[in-house]
Each structure stands twice: as C-alpha cells, then as structure tokens.
Amino acid sequence: MTLDVMATRSSIGRRRRQAGLMGRCRIFSMTSSGSTRVFATYGAVSAAKAALESHTRQLALELAPHGITVNALRGGVTNTPALRKIRATRS
C-alpha cells in the first residue's frame, strides 16, 4: 500500500497528459531523506520514497517538452501523527 500511494500514483501525470487532460502545469511530490538513508522500521516508506524520486526524474524528462515541470520537495522532519507511528514501533 505504501509503495502504491507514494510512488506509482505519481505516474498519473503521464496518463493525464496522454489523455490530453493537462495543459502547462507543475507537478510536485513530497519525499524524505529516507529515500537514501537507513532508519529502523522505515523500510516500506524508504522504498516508496526512492521509487517516487525515480518516477519524478522520469516524468520531468518526459513532460518537459509539453511545458510541464515535475519536482520532488524534501522538507525537514515534521512532528506528525505518521511520524509518531514510525517512531512508536522502534524499540
């Protein structure tokens, strides 16, 4: 589920473009340092973030000729309910 939500759904930009549903626009995704660093209990999210960044690079290349920009943003750590769940599983 994590991989599907964070990574494969980013390919929606490609499908929408092929269907002629997008004009000039910008696509943003949110990633984290977990795509390149190892954290205990972060395995599924780490794999999903790495896949998301790969999709972002590919979409940026494919959609640039159509005036569509694609970027991944990597913010700092934010104390959210999701983060607390990851930390709660650590022992």
HTML snippet that shows the backbone in 3Dmol.js (N, CA, C, O; Angstrom):
<script src="https://3Dmol.org/build/3Dmol-min.js"></script>
<div id="view" style="width:600px;height:400px;position:relative"></div>
<script>
const pdb = `
ATOM      1  N   MET A   1       0.820  -1.177   0.000  1.00  0.00           N
ATOM      2  CA  MET A   1       0.000   0.000   0.000  1.00  0.00           C
ATOM      3  C   MET A   1       0.877   1.259   0.000  1.00  0.00           C
ATOM      4  O   MET A   1       0.599   2.212  -0.728  1.00  0.00           O
ATOM      5  N   THR A   2       1.915   1.257   0.802  1.00  0.00           N
ATOM      6  CA  THR A   2       2.800   2.426   0.889  1.00  0.00           C
ATOM      7  C   THR A   2       3.421   2.732  -0.464  1.00  0.00           C
ATOM      8  O   THR A   2       3.433   3.884  -0.898  1.00  0.00           O
ATOM      9  N   LEU A   3       3.933   1.716  -1.125  1.00  0.00           N
ATOM     10  CA  LEU A   3       4.553   1.912  -2.436  1.00  0.00           C
ATOM     11  C   LEU A   3       3.527   2.430  -3.442  1.00  0.00           C
ATOM     12  O   LEU A   3       3.835   3.321  -4.234  1.00  0.00           O
ATOM     13  N   ASP A   4       2.326   1.887  -3.421  1.00  0.00           N
ATOM     14  CA  ASP A   4       1.287   2.320  -4.351  1.00  0.00           C
ATOM     15  C   ASP A   4       0.930   3.784  -4.136  1.00  0.00           C
ATOM     16  O   ASP A   4       0.868   4.556  -5.093  1.00  0.00           O
ATOM     17  N   VAL A   5       0.697   4.165  -2.900  1.00  0.00           N
ATOM     18  CA  VAL A   5       0.262   5.533  -2.609  1.00  0.00           C
ATOM     19  C   VAL A   5       1.363   6.545  -2.893  1.00  0.00           C
ATOM     20  O   VAL A   5       1.095   7.590  -3.486  1.00  0.00           O
ATOM     21  N   MET A   6       2.592   6.260  -2.485  1.00  0.00           N
ATOM     22  CA  MET A   6       3.659   7.247  -2.599  1.00  0.00           C
ATOM     23  C   MET A   6       4.372   7.244  -3.942  1.00  0.00           C
ATOM     24  O   MET A   6       4.903   8.274  -4.358  1.00  0.00           O
ATOM     25  N   ALA A   7       4.393   6.126  -4.616  1.00  0.00           N
ATOM     26  CA  ALA A   7       5.227   6.055  -5.808  1.00  0.00           C
ATOM     27  C   ALA A   7       4.451   5.867  -7.100  1.00  0.00           C
ATOM     28  O   ALA A   7       4.547   6.704  -7.997  1.00  0.00           O
ATOM     29  N   THR A   8       3.701   4.810  -7.213  1.00  0.00           N
ATOM     30  CA  THR A   8       3.099   4.519  -8.511  1.00  0.00           C
ATOM     31  C   THR A   8       2.014   5.499  -8.909  1.00  0.00           C
ATOM     32  O   THR A   8       1.750   5.668 -10.099  1.00  0.00           O
ATOM     33  N   ARG A   9       1.387   6.141  -7.959  1.00  0.00           N
ATOM     34  CA  ARG A   9       0.357   7.129  -8.322  1.00  0.00           C
ATOM     35  C   ARG A   9       0.955   8.375  -8.940  1.00  0.00           C
ATOM     36  O   ARG A   9       0.235   9.171  -9.543  1.00  0.00           O
ATOM     37  N   SER A  10       2.270   8.561  -8.803  1.00  0.00           N
ATOM     38  CA  SER A  10       2.894   9.720  -9.442  1.00  0.00           C
ATOM     39  C   SER A  10       2.861   9.595 -10.954  1.00  0.00           C
ATOM     40  O   SER A  10       3.007  10.595 -11.657  1.00  0.00           O
ATOM     41  N   SER A  11       2.673   8.396 -11.465  1.00  0.00           N
ATOM     42  CA  SER A  11       2.615   8.225 -12.917  1.00  0.00           C
ATOM     43  C   SER A  11       1.298   8.725 -13.487  1.00  0.00           C
ATOM     44  O   SER A  11       1.102   8.689 -14.702  1.00  0.00           O
ATOM     45  N   ILE A  12       0.392   9.190 -12.637  1.00  0.00           N
ATOM     46  CA  ILE A  12      -0.878   9.734 -13.116  1.00  0.00           C
ATOM     47  C   ILE A  12      -0.646  10.928 -14.041  1.00  0.00           C
ATOM     48  O   ILE A  12      -1.421  11.148 -14.972  1.00  0.00           O
ATOM     49  N   GLY A  13       0.410  11.695 -13.794  1.00  0.00           N
ATOM     50  CA  GLY A  13       0.712  12.830 -14.669  1.00  0.00           C
ATOM     51  C   GLY A  13       0.937  12.384 -16.101  1.00  0.00           C
ATOM     52  O   GLY A  13       0.471  13.034 -17.037  1.00  0.00           O
ATOM     53  N   ARG A  14       1.639  11.294 -16.274  1.00  0.00           N
ATOM     54  CA  ARG A  14       1.891  10.764 -17.613  1.00  0.00           C
ATOM     55  C   ARG A  14       0.578  10.353 -18.269  1.00  0.00           C
ATOM     56  O   ARG A  14       0.341  10.673 -19.434  1.00  0.00           O
ATOM     57  N   ARG A  15      -0.272   9.652 -17.536  1.00  0.00           N
ATOM     58  CA  ARG A  15      -1.535   9.179 -18.109  1.00  0.00           C
ATOM     59  C   ARG A  15      -2.466  10.341 -18.438  1.00  0.00           C
ATOM     60  O   ARG A  15      -3.140  10.325 -19.468  1.00  0.00           O
ATOM     61  N   ARG A  16      -2.505  11.342 -17.573  1.00  0.00           N
ATOM     62  CA  ARG A  16      -3.374  12.502 -17.842  1.00  0.00           C
ATOM     63  C   ARG A  16      -2.880  13.267 -19.062  1.00  0.00           C
ATOM     64  O   ARG A  16      -3.684  13.740 -19.865  1.00  0.00           O
ATOM     65  N   ARG A  17      -1.576  13.389 -19.206  1.00  0.00           N
ATOM     66  CA  ARG A  17      -1.008  14.091 -20.361  1.00  0.00           C
ATOM     67  C   ARG A  17      -1.371  13.336 -21.640  1.00  0.00           C
ATOM     68  O   ARG A  17      -1.773  13.947 -22.630  1.00  0.00           O
ATOM     69  N   GLN A  18      -1.229  12.014 -21.618  1.00  0.00           N
ATOM     70  CA  GLN A  18      -1.553  11.214 -22.797  1.00  0.00           C
ATOM     71  C   GLN A  18      -3.023  11.355 -23.176  1.00  0.00           C
ATOM     72  O   GLN A  18      -3.373  11.271 -24.353  1.00  0.00           O
ATOM     73  N   ALA A  19      -3.868  11.564 -22.199  1.00  0.00           N
ATOM     74  CA  ALA A  19      -5.298  11.711 -22.465  1.00  0.00           C
ATOM     75  C   ALA A  19      -5.660  13.144 -22.852  1.00  0.00           C
ATOM     76  O   ALA A  19      -6.823  13.438 -23.131  1.00  0.00           O
ATOM     77  N   GLY A  20      -4.669  14.033 -22.871  1.00  0.00           N
ATOM     78  CA  GLY A  20      -4.921  15.410 -23.241  1.00  0.00           C
ATOM     79  C   GLY A  20      -5.614  16.221 -22.159  1.00  0.00           C
ATOM     80  O   GLY A  20      -6.264  17.224 -22.456  1.00  0.00           O
ATOM     81  N   LEU A  21      -5.481  15.795 -20.903  1.00  0.00           N
ATOM     82  CA  LEU A  21      -6.182  16.470 -19.810  1.00  0.00           C
ATOM     83  C   LEU A  21      -5.339  17.514 -19.086  1.00  0.00           C
ATOM     84  O   LEU A  21      -5.817  18.144 -18.143  1.00  0.00           O
ATOM     85  N   MET A  22      -4.092  17.707 -19.512  1.00  0.00           N
ATOM     86  CA  MET A  22      -3.230  18.660 -18.821  1.00  0.00           C
ATOM     87  C   MET A  22      -2.692  19.683 -19.804  1.00  0.00           C
ATOM     88  O   MET A  22      -2.249  19.335 -20.899  1.00  0.00           O
ATOM     89  N   GLY A  23      -2.734  20.919 -19.414  1.00  0.00           N
ATOM     90  CA  GLY A  23      -2.059  21.960 -20.171  1.00  0.00           C
ATOM     91  C   GLY A  23      -0.710  22.188 -19.518  1.00  0.00           C
ATOM     92  O   GLY A  23      -0.104  21.261 -18.980  1.00  0.00           O
ATOM     93  N   ARG A  24      -0.249  23.412 -19.567  1.00  0.00           N
ATOM     94  CA  ARG A  24       1.006  23.733 -18.878  1.00  0.00           C
ATOM     95  C   ARG A  24       0.728  23.730 -17.373  1.00  0.00           C
ATOM     96  O   ARG A  24      -0.162  24.441 -16.906  1.00  0.00           O
ATOM     97  N   CYS A  25       1.464  22.955 -16.635  1.00  0.00           N
ATOM     98  CA  CYS A  25       1.237  22.884 -15.195  1.00  0.00           C
ATOM     99  C   CYS A  25       2.516  22.464 -14.487  1.00  0.00           C
ATOM    100  O   CYS A  25       3.562  22.281 -15.110  1.00  0.00           O
ATOM    101  N   ARG A  26       2.410  22.318 -13.192  1.00  0.00           N
ATOM    102  CA  ARG A  26       3.532  21.881 -12.363  1.00  0.00           C
ATOM    103  C   ARG A  26       3.074  20.742 -11.472  1.00  0.00           C
ATOM    104  O   ARG A  26       1.983  20.771 -10.903  1.00  0.00           O
ATOM    105  N   ILE A  27       3.929  19.743 -11.366  1.00  0.00           N
ATOM    106  CA  ILE A  27       3.634  18.587 -10.520  1.00  0.00           C
ATOM    107  C   ILE A  27       4.675  18.560  -9.408  1.00  0.00           C
ATOM    108  O   ILE A  27       5.877  18.628  -9.666  1.00  0.00           O
ATOM    109  N   PHE A  28       4.204  18.460  -8.173  1.00  0.00           N
ATOM    110  CA  PHE A  28       5.095  18.385  -7.020  1.00  0.00           C
ATOM    111  C   PHE A  28       4.814  17.106  -6.247  1.00  0.00           C
ATOM    112  O   PHE A  28       3.669  16.667  -6.142  1.00  0.00           O
ATOM    113  N   SER A  29       5.869  16.519  -5.710  1.00  0.00           N
ATOM    114  CA  SER A  29       5.712  15.381  -4.815  1.00  0.00           C
ATOM    115  C   SER A  29       6.539  15.667  -3.564  1.00  0.00           C
ATOM    116  O   SER A  29       7.456  16.488  -3.583  1.00  0.00           O
ATOM    117  N   MET A  30       6.201  14.980  -2.485  1.00  0.00           N
ATOM    118  CA  MET A  30       6.923  15.151  -1.222  1.00  0.00           C
ATOM    119  C   MET A  30       7.751  13.907  -0.944  1.00  0.00           C
ATOM    120  O   MET A  30       7.220  12.796  -0.931  1.00  0.00           O
ATOM    121  N   THR A  31       9.039  14.085  -0.724  1.00  0.00           N
ATOM    122  CA  THR A  31       9.923  12.968  -0.434  1.00  0.00           C
ATOM    123  C   THR A  31      10.584  13.191   0.928  1.00  0.00           C
ATOM    124  O   THR A  31      10.236  14.126   1.649  1.00  0.00           O
ATOM    125  N   SER A  32      11.521  12.341   1.265  1.00  0.00           N
ATOM    126  CA  SER A  32      12.216  12.483   2.550  1.00  0.00           C
ATOM    127  C   SER A  32      13.618  11.918   2.439  1.00  0.00           C
ATOM    128  O   SER A  32      13.955  11.242   1.467  1.00  0.00           O
ATOM    129  N   SER A  33      14.428  12.201   3.443  1.00  0.00           N
ATOM    130  CA  SER A  33      15.797  11.679   3.429  1.00  0.00           C
ATOM    131  C   SER A  33      15.813  10.159   3.559  1.00  0.00           C
ATOM    132  O   SER A  33      16.849   9.528   3.350  1.00  0.00           O
ATOM    133  N   GLY A  34      14.675   9.575   3.900  1.00  0.00           N
ATOM    134  CA  GLY A  34      14.579   8.119   3.995  1.00  0.00           C
ATOM    135  C   GLY A  34      14.774   7.411   2.657  1.00  0.00           C
ATOM    136  O   GLY A  34      14.939   6.192   2.619  1.00  0.00           O
ATOM    137  N   SER A  35      14.755   8.167   1.562  1.00  0.00           N
ATOM    138  CA  SER A  35      14.981   7.541   0.258  1.00  0.00           C
ATOM    139  C   SER A  35      16.444   7.148   0.072  1.00  0.00           C
ATOM    140  O   SER A  35      16.756   6.279  -0.742  1.00  0.00           O
ATOM    141  N   THR A  36      17.337   7.781   0.819  1.00  0.00           N
ATOM    142  CA  THR A  36      18.766   7.494   0.670  1.00  0.00           C
ATOM    143  C   THR A  36      19.455   7.118   1.980  1.00  0.00           C
ATOM    144  O   THR A  36      20.623   6.728   1.975  1.00  0.00           O
ATOM    145  N   ARG A  37      18.744   7.233   3.097  1.00  0.00           N
ATOM    146  CA  ARG A  37      19.320   6.893   4.401  1.00  0.00           C
ATOM    147  C   ARG A  37      18.559   5.747   5.025  1.00  0.00           C
ATOM    148  O   ARG A  37      17.408   5.490   4.673  1.00  0.00           O
ATOM    149  N   VAL A  38      19.194   5.066   5.942  1.00  0.00           N
ATOM    150  CA  VAL A  38      18.588   3.907   6.590  1.00  0.00           C
ATOM    151  C   VAL A  38      18.068   4.299   7.970  1.00  0.00           C
ATOM    152  O   VAL A  38      18.803   4.847   8.791  1.00  0.00           O
ATOM    153  N   PHE A  39      16.782   4.009   8.213  1.00  0.00           N
ATOM    154  CA  PHE A  39      16.161   4.234   9.507  1.00  0.00           C
ATOM    155  C   PHE A  39      15.459   2.949   9.918  1.00  0.00           C
ATOM    156  O   PHE A  39      14.849   2.285   9.080  1.00  0.00           O
ATOM    157  N   ALA A  40      15.534   2.591  11.187  1.00  0.00           N
ATOM    158  CA  ALA A  40      14.826   1.409  11.667  1.00  0.00           C
ATOM    159  C   ALA A  40      13.327   1.592  11.438  1.00  0.00           C
ATOM    160  O   ALA A  40      12.801   2.688  11.626  1.00  0.00           O
ATOM    161  N   THR A  41      12.655   0.549  11.043  1.00  0.00           N
ATOM    162  CA  THR A  41      11.200   0.479  10.816  1.00  0.00           C
ATOM    163  C   THR A  41      10.710   1.381   9.688  1.00  0.00           C
ATOM    164  O   THR A  41       9.509   1.641   9.603  1.00  0.00           O
ATOM    165  N   TYR A  42      11.594   1.867   8.823  1.00  0.00           N
ATOM    166  CA  TYR A  42      11.216   2.788   7.761  1.00  0.00           C
ATOM    167  C   TYR A  42      11.293   2.115   6.388  1.00  0.00           C
ATOM    168  O   TYR A  42      11.237   2.791   5.361  1.00  0.00           O
ATOM    169  N   GLY A  43      11.422   0.789   6.368  1.00  0.00           N
ATOM    170  CA  GLY A  43      11.671   0.056   5.121  1.00  0.00           C
ATOM    171  C   GLY A  43      10.684   0.318   4.011  1.00  0.00           C
ATOM    172  O   GLY A  43      11.089   0.653   2.897  1.00  0.00           O
ATOM    173  N   ALA A  44       9.391   0.176   4.280  1.00  0.00           N
ATOM    174  CA  ALA A  44       8.386   0.362   3.227  1.00  0.00           C
ATOM    175  C   ALA A  44       8.367   1.803   2.735  1.00  0.00           C
ATOM    176  O   ALA A  44       8.255   2.046   1.534  1.00  0.00           O
ATOM    177  N   VAL A  45       8.473   2.747   3.643  1.00  0.00           N
ATOM    178  CA  VAL A  45       8.459   4.156   3.253  1.00  0.00           C
ATOM    179  C   VAL A  45       9.736   4.497   2.487  1.00  0.00           C
ATOM    180  O   VAL A  45       9.688   5.245   1.510  1.00  0.00           O
ATOM    181  N   SER A  46      10.873   3.958   2.919  1.00  0.00           N
ATOM    182  CA  SER A  46      12.134   4.207   2.235  1.00  0.00           C
ATOM    183  C   SER A  46      12.077   3.742   0.787  1.00  0.00           C
ATOM    184  O   SER A  46      12.490   4.470  -0.116  1.00  0.00           O
ATOM    185  N   ALA A  47      11.572   2.543   0.563  1.00  0.00           N
ATOM    186  CA  ALA A  47      11.447   2.020  -0.802  1.00  0.00           C
ATOM    187  C   ALA A  47      10.490   2.873  -1.626  1.00  0.00           C
ATOM    188  O   ALA A  47      10.749   3.153  -2.796  1.00  0.00           O
ATOM    189  N   ALA A  48       9.393   3.283  -1.015  1.00  0.00           N
ATOM    190  CA  ALA A  48       8.411   4.106  -1.725  1.00  0.00           C
ATOM    191  C   ALA A  48       8.986   5.468  -2.096  1.00  0.00           C
ATOM    192  O   ALA A  48       8.750   5.960  -3.199  1.00  0.00           O
ATOM    193  N   LYS A  49       9.738   6.078  -1.187  1.00  0.00           N
ATOM    194  CA  LYS A  49      10.321   7.386  -1.471  1.00  0.00           C
ATOM    195  C   LYS A  49      11.378   7.284  -2.574  1.00  0.00           C
ATOM    196  O   LYS A  49      11.463   8.168  -3.426  1.00  0.00           O
ATOM    197  N   ALA A  50      12.176   6.226  -2.569  1.00  0.00           N
ATOM    198  CA  ALA A  50      13.167   6.033  -3.632  1.00  0.00           C
ATOM    199  C   ALA A  50      12.464   5.868  -4.981  1.00  0.00           C
ATOM    200  O   ALA A  50      12.906   6.425  -5.986  1.00  0.00           O
ATOM    201  N   ALA A  51      11.375   5.106  -4.999  1.00  0.00           N
ATOM    202  CA  ALA A  51      10.612   4.921  -6.237  1.00  0.00           C
ATOM    203  C   ALA A  51       9.972   6.236  -6.671  1.00  0.00           C
ATOM    204  O   ALA A  51       9.956   6.554  -7.860  1.00  0.00           O
ATOM    205  N   LEU A  52       9.445   7.001  -5.719  1.00  0.00           N
ATOM    206  CA  LEU A  52       8.839   8.291  -6.027  1.00  0.00           C
ATOM    207  C   LEU A  52       9.852   9.222  -6.687  1.00  0.00           C
ATOM    208  O   LEU A  52       9.529   9.892  -7.668  1.00  0.00           O
ATOM    209  N   GLU A  53      11.066   9.268  -6.161  1.00  0.00           N
ATOM    210  CA  GLU A  53      12.095  10.134  -6.740  1.00  0.00           C
ATOM    211  C   GLU A  53      12.465   9.674  -8.144  1.00  0.00           C
ATOM    212  O   GLU A  53      12.722  10.501  -9.019  1.00  0.00           O
ATOM    213  N   SER A  54      12.495   8.374  -8.365  1.00  0.00           N
ATOM    214  CA  SER A  54      12.772   7.853  -9.697  1.00  0.00           C
ATOM    215  C   SER A  54      11.658   8.232 -10.674  1.00  0.00           C
ATOM    216  O   SER A  54      11.930   8.665 -11.795  1.00  0.00           O
ATOM    217  N   HIS A  55      10.411   8.070 -10.248  1.00  0.00           N
ATOM    218  CA  HIS A  55       9.275   8.481 -11.084  1.00  0.00           C
ATOM    219  C   HIS A  55       9.341   9.978 -11.384  1.00  0.00           C
ATOM    220  O   HIS A  55       9.058  10.404 -12.504  1.00  0.00           O
ATOM    221  N   THR A  56       9.710  10.765 -10.394  1.00  0.00           N
ATOM    222  CA  THR A  56       9.786  12.215 -10.575  1.00  0.00           C
ATOM    223  C   THR A  56      10.806  12.568 -11.649  1.00  0.00           C
ATOM    224  O   THR A  56      10.528  13.391 -12.521  1.00  0.00           O
ATOM    225  N   ARG A  57      11.985  11.955 -11.594  1.00  0.00           N
ATOM    226  CA  ARG A  57      13.009  12.227 -12.610  1.00  0.00           C
ATOM    227  C   ARG A  57      12.513  11.844 -14.001  1.00  0.00           C
ATOM    228  O   ARG A  57      12.705  12.587 -14.965  1.00  0.00           O
ATOM    229  N   GLN A  58      11.880  10.687 -14.096  1.00  0.00           N
ATOM    230  CA  GLN A  58      11.403  10.213 -15.392  1.00  0.00           C
ATOM    231  C   GLN A  58      10.296  11.108 -15.942  1.00  0.00           C
ATOM    232  O   GLN A  58      10.317  11.475 -17.116  1.00  0.00           O
ATOM    233  N   LEU A  59       9.326  11.460 -15.090  1.00  0.00           N
ATOM    234  CA  LEU A  59       8.244  12.338 -15.532  1.00  0.00           C
ATOM    235  C   LEU A  59       8.772  13.715 -15.934  1.00  0.00           C
ATOM    236  O   LEU A  59       8.285  14.309 -16.896  1.00  0.00           O
ATOM    237  N   ALA A  60       9.760  14.221 -15.207  1.00  0.00           N
ATOM    238  CA  ALA A  60      10.339  15.520 -15.551  1.00  0.00           C
ATOM    239  C   ALA A  60      10.901  15.489 -16.970  1.00  0.00           C
ATOM    240  O   ALA A  60      10.718  16.434 -17.738  1.00  0.00           O
ATOM    241  N   LEU A  61      11.571  14.420 -17.307  1.00  0.00           N
ATOM    242  CA  LEU A  61      12.146  14.275 -18.646  1.00  0.00           C
ATOM    243  C   LEU A  61      11.052  14.143 -19.710  1.00  0.00           C
ATOM    244  O   LEU A  61      11.119  14.783 -20.759  1.00  0.00           O
ATOM    245  N   GLU A  62      10.055  13.317 -19.434  1.00  0.00           N
ATOM    246  CA  GLU A  62       9.005  13.058 -20.417  1.00  0.00           C
ATOM    247  C   GLU A  62       8.055  14.229 -20.620  1.00  0.00           C
ATOM    248  O   GLU A  62       7.577  14.447 -21.734  1.00  0.00           O
ATOM    249  N   LEU A  63       7.776  14.980 -19.571  1.00  0.00           N
ATOM    250  CA  LEU A  63       6.771  16.035 -19.663  1.00  0.00           C
ATOM    251  C   LEU A  63       7.337  17.419 -19.943  1.00  0.00           C
ATOM    252  O   LEU A  63       6.582  18.331 -20.278  1.00  0.00           O
ATOM    253  N   ALA A  64       8.640  17.594 -19.814  1.00  0.00           N
ATOM    254  CA  ALA A  64       9.260  18.897 -20.070  1.00  0.00           C
ATOM    255  C   ALA A  64       8.947  19.445 -21.462  1.00  0.00           C
ATOM    256  O   ALA A  64       8.677  20.640 -21.586  1.00  0.00           O
ATOM    257  N   PRO A  65       8.971  18.632 -22.503  1.00  0.00           N
ATOM    258  CA  PRO A  65       8.653  19.175 -23.828  1.00  0.00           C
ATOM    259  C   PRO A  65       7.234  19.746 -23.937  1.00  0.00           C
ATOM    260  O   PRO A  65       6.940  20.498 -24.867  1.00  0.00           O
ATOM    261  N   HIS A  66       6.367  19.397 -23.005  1.00  0.00           N
ATOM    262  CA  HIS A  66       4.984  19.877 -23.003  1.00  0.00           C
ATOM    263  C   HIS A  66       4.793  21.068 -22.061  1.00  0.00           C
ATOM    264  O   HIS A  66       3.666  21.506 -21.832  1.00  0.00           O
ATOM    265  N   GLY A  67       5.899  21.594 -21.512  1.00  0.00           N
ATOM    266  CA  GLY A  67       5.813  22.739 -20.618  1.00  0.00           C
ATOM    267  C   GLY A  67       5.390  22.387 -19.206  1.00  0.00           C
ATOM    268  O   GLY A  67       4.992  23.261 -18.437  1.00  0.00           O
ATOM    269  N   ILE A  68       5.472  21.117 -18.863  1.00  0.00           N
ATOM    270  CA  ILE A  68       5.078  20.666 -17.523  1.00  0.00           C
ATOM    271  C   ILE A  68       6.341  20.414 -16.709  1.00  0.00           C
ATOM    272  O   ILE A  68       7.220  19.663 -17.133  1.00  0.00           O
ATOM    273  N   THR A  69       6.429  21.043 -15.537  1.00  0.00           N
ATOM    274  CA  THR A  69       7.569  20.812 -14.667  1.00  0.00           C
ATOM    275  C   THR A  69       7.195  19.820 -13.570  1.00  0.00           C
ATOM    276  O   THR A  69       6.062  19.802 -13.089  1.00  0.00           O
ATOM    277  N   VAL A  70       8.160  19.002 -13.188  1.00  0.00           N
ATOM    278  CA  VAL A  70       7.939  17.973 -12.168  1.00  0.00           C
ATOM    279  C   VAL A  70       9.093  18.048 -11.179  1.00  0.00           C
ATOM    280  O   VAL A  70      10.257  17.956 -11.568  1.00  0.00           O
ATOM    281  N   ASN A  71       8.771  18.215  -9.903  1.00  0.00           N
ATOM    282  CA  ASN A  71       9.794  18.337  -8.866  1.00  0.00           C
ATOM    283  C   ASN A  71       9.400  17.562  -7.624  1.00  0.00           C
ATOM    284  O   ASN A  71       8.217  17.395  -7.331  1.00  0.00           O
ATOM    285  N   ALA A  72      10.402  17.092  -6.897  1.00  0.00           N
ATOM    286  CA  ALA A  72      10.200  16.458  -5.597  1.00  0.00           C
ATOM    287  C   ALA A  72      10.744  17.402  -4.530  1.00  0.00           C
ATOM    288  O   ALA A  72      11.863  17.901  -4.647  1.00  0.00           O
ATOM    289  N   LEU A  73       9.965  17.639  -3.510  1.00  0.00           N
ATOM    290  CA  LEU A  73      10.368  18.506  -2.410  1.00  0.00           C
ATOM    291  C   LEU A  73      10.768  17.646  -1.215  1.00  0.00           C
ATOM    292  O   LEU A  73      10.071  16.692  -0.870  1.00  0.00           O
ATOM    293  N   ARG A  74      11.890  17.986  -0.585  1.00  0.00           N
ATOM    294  CA  ARG A  74      12.333  17.260   0.604  1.00  0.00           C
ATOM    295  C   ARG A  74      12.439  18.238   1.758  1.00  0.00           C
ATOM    296  O   ARG A  74      13.416  18.978   1.874  1.00  0.00           O
ATOM    297  N   GLY A  75      11.430  18.235   2.604  1.00  0.00           N
ATOM    298  CA  GLY A  75      11.426  19.111   3.767  1.00  0.00           C
ATOM    299  C   GLY A  75      12.150  18.466   4.934  1.00  0.00           C
ATOM    300  O   GLY A  75      12.665  17.354   4.826  1.00  0.00           O
ATOM    301  N   GLY A  76      12.181  19.151   6.010  1.00  0.00           N
ATOM    302  CA  GLY A  76      12.772  18.602   7.223  1.00  0.00           C
ATOM    303  C   GLY A  76      11.785  17.710   7.960  1.00  0.00           C
ATOM    304  O   GLY A  76      10.666  17.493   7.497  1.00  0.00           O
ATOM    305  N   VAL A  77      12.199  17.203   9.089  1.00  0.00           N
ATOM    306  CA  VAL A  77      11.342  16.340   9.898  1.00  0.00           C
ATOM    307  C   VAL A  77      10.241  17.189  10.527  1.00  0.00           C
ATOM    308  O   VAL A  77      10.502  18.242  11.109  1.00  0.00           O
ATOM    309  N   THR A  78       9.020  16.714  10.398  1.00  0.00           N
ATOM    310  CA  THR A  78       7.867  17.401  10.979  1.00  0.00           C
ATOM    311  C   THR A  78       7.144  16.438  11.899  1.00  0.00           C
ATOM    312  O   THR A  78       6.855  15.305  11.512  1.00  0.00           O
ATOM    313  N   ASN A  79       6.853  16.871  13.097  1.00  0.00           N
ATOM    314  CA  ASN A  79       6.184  16.017  14.069  1.00  0.00           C
ATOM    315  C   ASN A  79       4.712  15.847  13.673  1.00  0.00           C
ATOM    316  O   ASN A  79       3.878  16.710  13.948  1.00  0.00           O
ATOM    317  N   THR A  80       4.415  14.730  13.030  1.00  0.00           N
ATOM    318  CA  THR A  80       3.053  14.437  12.572  1.00  0.00           C
ATOM    319  C   THR A  80       2.595  13.109  13.172  1.00  0.00           C
ATOM    320  O   THR A  80       3.423  12.356  13.686  1.00  0.00           O
ATOM    321  N   PRO A  81       1.309  12.805  13.119  1.00  0.00           N
ATOM    322  CA  PRO A  81       0.845  11.501  13.590  1.00  0.00           C
ATOM    323  C   PRO A  81       1.545  10.342  12.869  1.00  0.00           C
ATOM    324  O   PRO A  81       1.832   9.315  13.484  1.00  0.00           O
ATOM    325  N   ALA A  82       1.819  10.502  11.580  1.00  0.00           N
ATOM    326  CA  ALA A  82       2.511   9.440  10.842  1.00  0.00           C
ATOM    327  C   ALA A  82       3.920   9.223  11.376  1.00  0.00           C
ATOM    328  O   ALA A  82       4.348   8.082  11.549  1.00  0.00           O
ATOM    329  N   LEU A  83       4.643  10.303  11.639  1.00  0.00           N
ATOM    330  CA  LEU A  83       5.994  10.184  12.190  1.00  0.00           C
ATOM    331  C   LEU A  83       5.956   9.506  13.553  1.00  0.00           C
ATOM    332  O   LEU A  83       6.798   8.658  13.848  1.00  0.00           O
ATOM    333  N   ARG A  84       5.000   9.868  14.372  1.00  0.00           N
ATOM    334  CA  ARG A  84       4.910   9.254  15.705  1.00  0.00           C
ATOM    335  C   ARG A  84       4.643   7.765  15.605  1.00  0.00           C
ATOM    336  O   ARG A  84       5.137   7.002  16.435  1.00  0.00           O
ATOM    337  N   LYS A  85       3.880   7.328  14.617  1.00  0.00           N
ATOM    338  CA  LYS A  85       3.639   5.893  14.445  1.00  0.00           C
ATOM    339  C   LYS A  85       4.919   5.163  14.069  1.00  0.00           C
ATOM    340  O   LYS A  85       5.170   4.061  14.557  1.00  0.00           O
ATOM    341  N   ILE A  86       5.728   5.763  13.211  1.00  0.00           N
ATOM    342  CA  ILE A  86       7.004   5.139  12.831  1.00  0.00           C
ATOM    343  C   ILE A  86       7.898   5.035  14.052  1.00  0.00           C
ATOM    344  O   ILE A  86       8.481   3.983  14.313  1.00  0.00           O
ATOM    345  N   ARG A  87       8.007   6.116  14.796  1.00  0.00           N
ATOM    346  CA  ARG A  87       8.861   6.102  15.988  1.00  0.00           C
ATOM    347  C   ARG A  87       8.325   5.172  17.061  1.00  0.00           C
ATOM    348  O   ARG A  87       9.108   4.605  17.823  1.00  0.00           O
ATOM    349  N   ALA A  88       7.026   5.001  17.144  1.00  0.00           N
ATOM    350  CA  ALA A  88       6.432   4.153  18.172  1.00  0.00           C
ATOM    351  C   ALA A  88       6.795   2.691  17.985  1.00  0.00           C
ATOM    352  O   ALA A  88       6.766   1.921  18.945  1.00  0.00           O
ATOM    353  N   THR A  89       7.138   2.293  16.762  1.00  0.00           N
ATOM    354  CA  THR A  89       7.476   0.888  16.506  1.00  0.00           C
ATOM    355  C   THR A  89       8.930   0.589  16.811  1.00  0.00           C
ATOM    356  O   THR A  89       9.335  -0.574  16.792  1.00  0.00           O
ATOM    357  N   ARG A  90       9.715   1.602  17.090  1.00  0.00           N
ATOM    358  CA  ARG A  90      11.131   1.378  17.418  1.00  0.00           C
ATOM    359  C   ARG A  90      11.255   0.877  18.844  1.00  0.00           C
ATOM    360  O   ARG A  90      10.511   1.304  19.727  1.00  0.00           O
ATOM    361  N   SER A  91      12.204  -0.039  19.071  1.00  0.00           N
ATOM    362  CA  SER A  91      12.452  -0.480  20.430  1.00  0.00           C
ATOM    363  C   SER A  91      13.921  -0.457  20.739  1.00  0.00           C
ATOM    364  O   SER A  91      14.323  -0.801  21.851  1.00  0.00           O
TER     365      SER A  91
END
`;
const viewer = $3Dmol.createViewer("view");
viewer.addModel(pdb, "pdb");
viewer.setStyle({}, {cartoon: {color: "spectrum"}});
viewer.zoomTo();
viewer.render();
</script>
